[in-house]
Amino acid sequence: MKKQHFFLAFFFYTIAVFYLAVTTPITAHEAKILYTSDDIVGALVKWGDSLGIGIIGLRIFSLFFGFLAIGLFYELSKRHFKQNKDVYLSTLIFMFLPGILTATTLANVAIIVLPIVLLFVLLYEKGHYLLLPPLMLALFFIHEASIIFFVAVLLYAVMHREKKLAILSFAFLLAFVYFSKGIEIGGQPSGHFVEVFGLYATVFSPLLFIYFFYAMYRILLKEDKSLIWYISFTALAFSLLLSIRQRIHITDFAPYVMIAIVLMLSLFNDTIGVRLPQFQKRYKRGFLVVVSFLALTVFLIVGHKSLYLVLEDPRKHFAHRIYKPYLLAKELKSEGIECYDGAHGRERYQLRYYEILPCPE
């Protein structure tokens, strides 16, 4: 990929992200964070809301961390690819992942975790080991599911005989046990195993996830295993194991799996490189199909509002839970109604954002 093509794509990406941030109504998750959360995400959302710049204020920190993640991923790609075209292509695929696009647009904890993980890997590869403990400490307090990260780092450190890193990651694991933090584990076998594949398909796009799964498996069997692989593979393995007994939250795992784009493209280049030109065509065609499907997914995300408004039955649209309270509040206000008792669950918080409160008794 040429430099000018990358920056043109980045220009359109920036427009798309800000368009989504401005036009997408508050989600149930964001509304609950705004009115009930006291963690760092809740503090940032409340601060953004206090700026008085509308809904984009709620998401201003997500936009900042989203673009920061892209910059860090670009720097990481420069360490893994010799040619600039591969660096640009890797970063382009990363930033247009549906998981990155939506995480940059909507307030969530994953978009804060992702730059920390990328910075950790980048500093480790550059040999700046003294800066790693503060990043690990930040992850410990910010993300309750960061136990995944510490397990991955411990496994990597043990396998590569990194004693100091092993001791440090093991200490954080002990802290997780002591403070009873981490992912809640429980339930009975309940058939969420297949569901997790659908969740990953929404993060990567379906065809790209298939290649991600193949890449993780291929590297497990035959290739050298880097720190990135340990982090991504551990997150994948944890999610699959937990999904046998319980429904998982994709935000617990997404920040750790999406960094594997560099490994996927590197594996693809190696696969192409060992074949004669006449045998490379089917691989290049497959790549075009995967990227085209990714582009279609991005188009559907960016244009989801128009699609929702023209559907005969909007309840079938994936964004129905976002737009239903928004349109309801708009309708109630047009009729001069300032209260409503029909909302349930998180929908009440969404209506509250639009100043529609439960009716007094």
C-alpha positions as CSV (number, residue, x, y, z in Angstrom):
1,M,0.0,0.0,0.0
2,K,1.3,3.5,-0.9
3,K,1.7,6.3,1.6
4,Q,-0.8,8.6,-0.1
5,H,-3.4,5.8,-0.2
6,F,-3.0,5.2,3.5
7,F,-3.4,8.9,4.4
8,L,-6.4,9.2,2.1
9,A,-8.0,6.2,3.9
10,F,-7.1,7.7,7.3
11,F,-8.8,11.0,6.3
12,F,-12.0,9.1,5.5
13,Y,-11.7,7.1,8.7
14,T,-11.5,10.2,10.7
15,I,-14.6,11.6,9.1
16,A,-16.4,8.3,9.7
17,V,-15.4,8.1,13.3
18,F,-16.5,11.7,14.1
19,Y,-19.7,11.2,12.1
20,L,-20.6,8.1,14.2
21,A,-19.6,9.8,17.4
22,V,-21.9,12.8,16.7
23,T,-24.9,11.0,15.2
24,T,-25.2,7.8,17.1
25,P,-27.6,8.2,20.1
26,I,-26.4,7.2,23.6
27,T,-26.2,3.4,24.1
28,A,-27.6,1.6,27.0
29,H,-24.1,0.7,28.1
30,E,-22.9,4.3,27.9
31,A,-26.0,5.6,29.8
32,K,-25.5,3.1,32.6
33,I,-21.8,4.2,32.9
34,L,-22.8,7.8,33.0
35,Y,-25.3,7.4,35.8
36,T,-24.0,4.5,37.8
37,S,-20.3,3.9,37.3
38,D,-17.6,5.2,39.6
39,D,-14.6,3.8,37.9
40,I,-12.2,5.6,35.5
41,V,-14.5,5.2,32.5
42,G,-17.4,6.6,34.5
43,A,-15.2,9.5,35.6
44,L,-14.1,10.3,32.0
45,V,-17.7,10.0,30.7
46,K,-19.0,12.4,33.4
47,W,-16.2,14.8,32.7
48,G,-16.9,14.7,29.0
49,D,-20.6,15.3,29.7
50,S,-19.8,18.3,31.8
51,L,-18.2,20.0,28.9
52,G,-21.6,20.8,27.5
53,I,-20.8,19.9,23.9
54,G,-23.5,17.3,23.4
55,I,-23.1,13.6,23.0
56,I,-19.6,13.8,21.5
57,G,-18.5,15.0,25.0
58,L,-19.4,11.5,26.4
59,R,-17.1,10.0,23.8
60,I,-14.3,12.5,23.6
61,F,-12.0,10.3,25.6
62,S,-12.8,7.3,23.4
63,L,-11.8,9.3,20.4
64,F,-8.5,10.3,22.0
65,F,-7.6,6.8,23.1
66,G,-8.8,5.3,19.8
67,F,-6.4,7.5,17.7
68,L,-3.7,7.0,20.2
69,A,-4.1,3.2,19.7
70,I,-3.7,3.7,16.0
71,G,-0.6,5.7,16.4
72,L,0.9,3.0,18.7
73,F,-0.1,0.2,16.4
74,Y,1.6,2.0,13.5
75,E,4.9,2.2,15.6
76,L,4.5,-1.4,16.5
77,S,4.0,-2.4,12.8
78,K,7.2,-0.5,11.9
79,R,9.1,-3.0,14.1
80,H,7.5,-6.0,12.5
81,F,7.7,-5.1,8.8
82,K,10.6,-4.0,6.7
83,Q,8.6,-2.5,3.9
84,N,6.5,0.7,4.5
85,K,3.7,-0.7,2.4
86,D,3.2,-3.5,4.9
87,V,3.2,-1.1,7.8
88,Y,0.5,1.0,6.1
89,L,-1.6,-2.0,5.2
90,S,-1.3,-3.5,8.7
91,T,-2.4,-0.2,10.3
92,L,-5.2,0.3,7.8
93,I,-6.7,-3.2,8.5
94,F,-6.3,-2.6,12.3
95,M,-8.1,0.8,12.3
96,F,-10.9,-0.4,10.1
97,L,-11.6,-3.4,12.3
98,P,-15.3,-3.2,13.4
99,G,-14.1,-3.6,17.0
100,I,-11.7,-0.6,16.7
101,L,-14.2,1.5,14.8
102,T,-17.0,1.1,17.4
103,A,-14.7,1.2,20.4
104,T,-13.3,4.6,19.2
105,T,-16.8,5.9,18.7
106,L,-18.5,4.7,21.9
107,A,-17.5,5.1,25.5
108,N,-16.0,1.8,26.8
109,V,-13.1,0.5,28.9
110,A,-11.6,-1.6,26.0
111,I,-10.4,1.5,24.2
112,I,-8.4,2.6,27.3
113,V,-6.9,-0.9,27.7
114,L,-5.8,-1.3,24.1
115,P,-3.2,1.6,24.0
116,I,-1.8,0.4,27.3
117,V,-1.3,-3.1,25.9
118,L,0.2,-1.8,22.7
119,L,2.6,0.5,24.6
120,F,3.6,-2.4,26.8
121,V,4.5,-4.6,23.9
122,L,6.2,-1.7,22.1
123,L,8.4,-0.7,25.1
124,Y,9.2,-4.4,25.8
125,E,10.4,-4.9,22.2
126,K,12.5,-1.7,22.5
127,G,14.0,-2.9,25.8
128,H,12.6,-0.1,28.0
129,Y,11.9,-2.5,30.9
130,L,11.7,0.1,33.7
131,L,8.5,1.5,32.2
132,L,6.7,-1.8,32.1
133,P,5.7,-2.0,35.9
134,P,3.7,1.3,35.8
135,L,1.8,0.1,32.7
136,M,1.0,-3.3,34.4
137,L,-0.1,-1.4,37.5
138,A,-2.4,0.8,35.4
139,L,-4.0,-2.3,33.7
140,F,-4.4,-3.9,37.2
141,F,-6.6,-1.0,38.4
142,I,-8.3,-0.1,35.1
143,H,-9.4,-3.5,33.7
144,E,-10.8,-6.3,35.9
145,A,-10.2,-8.8,33.2
146,S,-6.5,-7.9,32.8
147,I,-5.7,-11.2,34.6
148,I,-5.7,-12.5,31.0
149,F,-2.8,-10.2,30.2
150,F,-0.8,-11.2,33.2
151,V,-1.3,-14.9,32.6
152,A,-0.1,-14.4,29.0
153,V,3.0,-12.4,30.1
154,L,3.8,-15.0,32.7
155,L,3.6,-17.8,30.2
156,Y,5.8,-15.8,27.7
157,A,8.3,-15.0,30.4
158,V,8.6,-18.6,31.6
159,M,9.0,-20.0,28.1
160,H,11.6,-17.4,27.2
161,R,13.3,-17.5,30.6
162,E,12.6,-13.8,31.4
163,K,13.0,-14.1,35.2
164,K,12.2,-10.5,36.1
165,L,9.2,-10.3,33.9
166,A,8.0,-13.7,35.2
167,I,8.3,-12.5,38.8
168,L,6.5,-9.2,38.1
169,S,3.6,-10.8,36.3
170,F,3.3,-13.5,38.9
171,A,3.1,-10.8,41.6
172,F,0.2,-9.2,39.8
173,L,-1.5,-12.6,39.6
174,L,-1.2,-13.0,43.3
175,A,-2.6,-9.5,43.8
176,F,-5.6,-10.5,41.7
177,V,-6.2,-13.5,44.0
178,Y,-5.7,-11.5,47.1
179,F,-8.1,-8.7,46.1
180,S,-10.6,-11.2,44.5
181,K,-10.4,-9.3,41.2
182,G,-10.7,-10.7,37.8
183,I,-13.3,-12.4,35.5
184,E,-16.3,-14.0,37.3
185,I,-16.4,-17.7,36.6
186,G,-19.4,-19.8,37.2
187,G,-22.6,-21.3,35.9
188,Q,-23.2,-24.6,34.1
189,P,-22.6,-25.7,30.5
190,S,-25.1,-23.5,28.7
191,G,-24.2,-23.4,25.0
192,H,-22.4,-20.0,24.7
193,F,-19.4,-21.6,22.9
194,V,-20.9,-20.9,19.5
195,E,-22.0,-17.4,20.6
196,V,-18.4,-16.4,21.2
197,F,-17.5,-17.0,17.5
198,G,-20.3,-14.5,16.6
199,L,-18.8,-12.0,19.0
200,Y,-15.4,-12.3,17.5
201,A,-16.9,-12.0,14.0
202,T,-18.3,-8.6,15.1
203,V,-14.9,-7.6,16.3
204,F,-12.9,-8.7,13.2
205,S,-15.5,-9.2,10.6
206,P,-16.4,-12.9,9.8
207,L,-13.8,-13.8,7.2
208,L,-11.0,-12.0,9.0
209,F,-11.8,-13.8,12.2
210,I,-11.5,-17.1,10.4
211,Y,-8.0,-16.2,9.3
212,F,-7.2,-14.9,12.9
213,F,-8.2,-18.3,14.3
214,Y,-6.1,-20.1,11.6
215,A,-3.1,-17.8,12.3
216,M,-3.2,-18.4,16.0
217,Y,-3.4,-22.2,15.4
218,R,-0.7,-22.2,12.8
219,I,1.8,-20.2,15.0
220,L,1.0,-22.6,17.9
221,L,2.1,-25.5,15.8
222,K,4.9,-24.3,13.6
223,E,6.0,-20.7,14.1
224,D,8.0,-18.6,16.6
225,K,5.8,-17.3,19.4
226,S,6.2,-13.7,20.2
227,L,4.7,-11.7,23.2
228,I,1.9,-10.5,20.9
229,W,1.0,-14.1,20.1
230,Y,0.9,-15.1,23.8
231,I,-1.4,-12.2,24.6
232,S,-3.8,-12.8,21.8
233,F,-3.8,-16.6,22.0
234,T,-4.3,-16.6,25.8
235,A,-7.3,-14.2,25.4
236,L,-8.7,-16.4,22.7
237,A,-8.2,-19.6,24.8
238,F,-9.7,-18.0,27.9
239,S,-12.8,-16.8,26.0
240,L,-13.4,-20.2,24.5
241,L,-13.1,-22.1,27.7
242,L,-15.2,-19.7,29.7
243,S,-17.9,-19.6,27.0
244,I,-18.6,-23.3,27.7
245,R,-20.1,-22.4,31.1
246,Q,-21.1,-18.7,30.8
247,R,-21.8,-15.8,28.6
248,I,-18.7,-13.7,28.1
249,H,-18.2,-9.9,27.7
250,I,-16.3,-9.3,24.5
251,T,-14.8,-6.1,25.9
252,D,-12.9,-8.3,28.4
253,F,-11.0,-10.0,25.5
254,A,-11.1,-7.7,22.5
255,P,-8.2,-5.4,23.5
256,Y,-5.9,-8.4,23.7
257,V,-6.9,-10.2,20.4
258,M,-7.0,-7.3,18.0
259,I,-3.2,-6.6,18.3
260,A,-2.7,-9.9,16.4
261,I,-3.2,-8.1,13.1
262,V,0.6,-7.8,12.7
263,L,1.0,-11.5,13.2
264,M,-1.7,-12.3,10.7
265,L,-0.3,-10.1,7.9
266,S,3.2,-11.3,8.7
267,L,2.1,-14.9,8.3
268,F,0.3,-14.1,5.1
269,N,3.5,-12.5,3.7
270,D,5.5,-15.6,4.7
271,T,2.9,-17.8,3.0
272,I,3.1,-15.8,-0.2
273,G,6.9,-15.4,-0.1
274,V,7.7,-19.1,-0.3
275,R,5.6,-19.6,-3.4
276,L,6.3,-18.9,-7.1
277,P,4.3,-16.0,-8.6
278,Q,2.0,-18.3,-10.5
279,F,1.0,-20.0,-7.3
280,Q,0.4,-16.7,-5.4
281,K,-2.8,-15.7,-7.3
282,R,-5.3,-17.7,-5.2
283,Y,-3.8,-16.3,-2.0
284,K,-4.0,-12.8,-3.3
285,R,-7.6,-13.3,-4.4
286,G,-8.5,-14.7,-1.0
287,F,-6.9,-11.6,0.6
288,L,-9.0,-9.3,-1.6
289,V,-12.2,-11.2,-0.7
290,V,-11.4,-10.8,3.0
291,V,-10.5,-7.1,2.7
292,S,-13.6,-6.5,0.6
293,F,-15.8,-8.2,3.2
294,L,-14.2,-6.0,5.8
295,A,-14.9,-2.9,3.8
296,L,-18.6,-4.0,3.4
297,T,-18.8,-4.4,7.2
298,V,-17.4,-1.0,7.8
299,F,-19.8,0.5,5.3
300,L,-22.7,-1.1,7.1
301,I,-21.5,0.2,10.4
302,V,-21.0,3.8,9.1
303,G,-24.4,3.7,7.3
304,H,-26.3,1.9,10.0
305,K,-28.5,4.8,10.8
306,S,-29.9,5.2,7.3
307,L,-30.5,1.5,7.1
308,Y,-32.4,1.6,10.4
309,L,-34.7,4.4,9.3
310,V,-35.7,2.7,6.1
311,L,-36.3,-0.8,7.4
312,E,-40.0,-1.9,7.5
313,D,-39.3,-3.6,10.9
314,P,-36.5,-1.7,12.7
315,R,-36.7,-4.3,15.5
316,K,-34.6,-6.6,13.4
317,H,-31.8,-4.0,13.2
318,F,-28.8,-4.6,15.4
319,A,-29.0,-0.9,16.6
320,H,-32.7,-1.1,17.6
321,R,-31.9,-0.8,21.3
322,I,-29.9,2.4,20.6
323,Y,-32.5,4.2,18.5
324,K,-35.7,3.1,20.2
325,P,-35.2,5.2,23.4
326,Y,-33.9,8.1,21.3
327,L,-36.9,8.1,19.0
328,L,-39.3,7.6,21.9
329,A,-37.9,10.6,23.8
330,K,-38.1,12.7,20.6
331,E,-41.8,11.6,20.1
332,L,-42.7,12.3,23.8
333,K,-41.1,15.7,23.7
334,S,-42.9,16.6,20.5
335,E,-46.2,15.8,22.4
336,G,-45.2,17.8,25.4
337,I,-44.8,14.8,27.6
338,E,-42.0,15.0,30.1
339,C,-42.2,11.6,31.9
340,Y,-42.6,8.0,30.9
341,D,-43.1,4.8,33.0
342,G,-42.8,2.1,30.2
343,A,-39.0,1.9,30.2
344,H,-37.2,-1.0,31.8
345,G,-33.6,-1.8,32.6
346,R,-30.9,0.3,31.0
347,E,-33.5,2.0,28.8
348,R,-34.4,4.2,31.7
349,Y,-30.9,5.6,31.8
350,Q,-31.1,6.3,28.1
351,L,-34.3,8.2,28.5
352,R,-32.9,10.0,31.5
353,Y,-30.1,11.4,29.3
354,Y,-32.8,12.9,27.0
355,E,-34.5,14.3,30.1
356,I,-37.4,11.9,30.2
357,L,-37.8,10.7,33.7
358,P,-40.3,8.2,35.4
359,C,-43.6,9.8,36.2
360,P,-44.0,10.8,39.9
361,E,-46.5,8.6,41.8
